[in-house]
Amino acid sequence: MDDHDVQREGMAVAELTESEERQLSSATRASLRAAVEGLGAGVVVVCGFPASGKTTAARFLADTLKTIIFDKDRFAPKLEESVMNELTGNPHDRDSTTYRRVVGPYIYDALVANALMVGQRDVVVVDAPFLEYARSALLAGVALSSYIRSKADLQVEVRTVWMSADPKEIRERMIQRGAERDLPKLADWSTYRSEILDSGLRIEAEKVVDSFIVND
């Protein structure tokens, strides 16, 4: 764990480093600030495909708002890995039908419930792909923020920010960060790109999110 990042049970207090801030263009930083302008208590959801710049954006917003991040990758990683290893033999599988049907919905629902509870009294940033939530919102014909609020009987303001990046840039970022969870994606990149990145979700997501920010 980095010395500028203190975490507990999926929550992180992040101080943005200079190198991280330089990864965001001035236009991207301005768009992120605009996305949370005037927000008091509530939940800011930073979503999009893996390696699209969500974590850097979430750190920037948390630093701007002086608040914490609920990071899905740190929420219950050992649980996800152990269950997926038993089910598919791949502890880092997050893209299969099995994960989307058996594990993902419950991890996300728990993450959202915790964030909404905190968001009643303070502002909190959530860092997670939310791909299935976006698909469900599209199918239901509602905004992603409304779909997220429907997961708890709480009156909490939710703002959603989709970080978009070109597939080539996403691949380069995955290679650079060297995360074990990215290895299956990189090993069969053509399939991952066609089934996930080029599935049409990136274009459709713009219809249901509050802010769509290109981060190439």
N, C-alpha and C positions, 0 to 999 in steps of 0.2 A: 504494500500500500504506500502511495506517495506521501511524503511528509506534509503536503498541503491539503491532504484529503482525509478527513476523519469520518469513518462510517460505522454504523451499527444497525444490524437487522435491515439492510436494504436502504437505509438513509445515509446520505452523505452531506457533509458541510464542505463545500468546495470553494477554494480560492483560485481564481483563474490565473494561470501563469502567463507571462508575457509571450512565450512561444505559442501557447494555445490561442491567445487573443489574436496573434498575427495570422492564424489559420483562417480567421474570419475577415472577409473584406469589409471595408467601411460601409458599403451598401448593405451587406448582410447584418452588420451590427445595428445599423439604423432600423432595418426592418424588424429585428428582434426587439429593439426598444419600443417600437411602435406597437408591436403585438401585445405588449403588457402595459401599455400606457394607461394610467388611471386605475390600475388593479390594486385593491386592498387585500382583503382575504379572498382565498379561492385557490384553484388548481390550474397550473399551466402545464399542458401535455405537449411534450416535444416528441414527435413521432416521425416515422419514415423508415426506409429500408436500412438494414445494417450497413455501417460504414458510410452513411450519408452525411455525417457531421452532427448527429443528434447530441452526443455527449459533450462536444465542445460548445454547442449552442446552449445546452442545458446548464453547463458551468457558467457561461456568460450571463444567462438570465438569472441564475441563482446568485451570482456575484452582484448583478445589477439590483436585484430585489432584496439582497441580504437575507437569503433564506436557505433552506435545505433542498436536497434532491432525493427523490425516491427513484432509485435506479433498479430497473427490472433485473438486470444481470446480477445484481447483488442481493436481490430480495430473497430468493430461495434456490441458489445455484446447485447446491449439493442434492437437494430434493429432486430438482429437474434432471440432473445428470444420472442419479441412481435409478430413477423411474424409467427414463428413456433407455438406459443401458439394459435394463431388464426387458423392456418392450421391443426394442429394435436392435440392440447391440451397439448402438451409437449414442454415447452420453451427450453429445453435442447436437443431436438432431433437433432442430426447431422448425423444420420446414415440411415434414411429412404429414400425411393425413392423420396418422396416429397421434402425433404431438398436438395437432390442431383440434383433435376430437377429445382426447383423453386427459391431457395435461395442461396445455396452454390456457384454455378458458378459465380454469380454476386459479391458476397463478395470477392471471390478469385481473380476475374479479377480486381477489384478495388484495392485490396491489392497489387497485382503484378504490376499494372500500376504505383502506387505510388512508390514502391520500385525501379522499373526500372528507373523512372524519377530521383530519388535521386542517383541511381547507375551510372548515366552518369558522375557525378562529384566526387563522394565519394564512399566508400565501405559501404554496409549496410547488416545486417543479417536479414533474414526472418524466423520466427518460426511458422510453421503451418504443419498440416498433409500432405496436397497435395495428398491425396489418389486418388481422381478423376483425377487430372492432371497426376499422374503416370499411371493410367489405360488408359487415352487418349493417352499418349505418347507411351505406349506399342501397342495400336491398330494402331497408325499411323506409328509405326516402326521407331520412332525418339528418340533421347536422351531427357530426361526430361528438360535439360537446353535449348535445341532448342525449345521445346514446349512452355516453359515459355517465351522465347524471342519473340515468334510469337505473343504474346498478345499485343505487342506494336511495333511501327515502329521506334525502337531505337537500336543503335549498342552498346549493353552493355554486358560485360562479366558476365556470370552466372555460378556459380558452385553449384552443388547439393550434399547434404550429407544426406544419409538415416540412421537414428538411428534405429537399430534392437535390439529387446529384446524378450526373451522367454515369451510366454503368461502367465505363472505362475508368472514371475517377474512383468509383466504389471499389473496383478490383484493385487498383493501385493502393488505396488506403488499407484494404485488407492485407495485402502483401506487406506493407510497411509496418502495420501494427503487430503482425505475427501472432494473433490470438488463436488458440487451439480450436475454438468454436468455428473459426472461419475455414479450417482445413478442408472439410467435406465440400464446402461451396467452391473453393478454389480448385479442388481435385476434379470436379466435373462442372467447370464454369459454364460451358455452353448450355447444359441442362438448367442450371440455377438461373442463368440469365433469361432463358426463354420462358421458364415456368414461373419465375418470381419477378425479376426486374422488368421484363418486357411483357408482363401479363396484362398490362393496361391499367393496373391499379394506380400507378403514379399519376396518370392523366385524370383518372376518375376521382382520386382523392381530393383534388382541388375543389370539387363540388361540395365536399362535406366539412372541410377544415376552415378555421377562421383565418389563418395566415398560411400561405404557400410560399416558401422561400427557397430560391434556387441557390445552391451552395457548391457550384462547380469550381 
